[in-house]
Structures are given as structure tokens and as C-alpha cells.
Amino acid sequence: MDDCKIAAPRQCFRLEEPAPNFSAPAYYRGREIEVCLRDFRGSWLLLFFYSSDFTFV
């Protein structure tokens, strides 16, 4: 996963097109890990994020 970084800054997403590859920190089973979009290829995936703690979602 070390070679997986943000695909391009300010890249627009388009309907019915594959999402660009990127990596992001994630919290999983009590520890912080880095996940990469390509690791989920062929699977359904829901990405959820919030801007900061105590933000109402």
C-alpha cells in the first residue's frame, strides 16, 4: 500500500466512471491503518468521512 497516494488534486468524479485510486487513513479494530481504493476492486464499498470531531452527521 505504500505506493498508493491521491490520484490527482481536485479531480472531478463522473457518474458511471471508475473512481480514481487514492489512499486514506482509517480506523479499524482499534488501530489506525491506511486503506487504498484498489484493495476493494470488485467489491461494493461505502466511503464515509466527516470533517472533524463533534460534527453532526
Buried (B, 14 or more C-beta within 10 A) or exposed (E): EEEBEEEEEEEEEEEEEEEEBBBEEEEEEEEEEEBBBEEEEEEEEEEEEEEEEEEEE
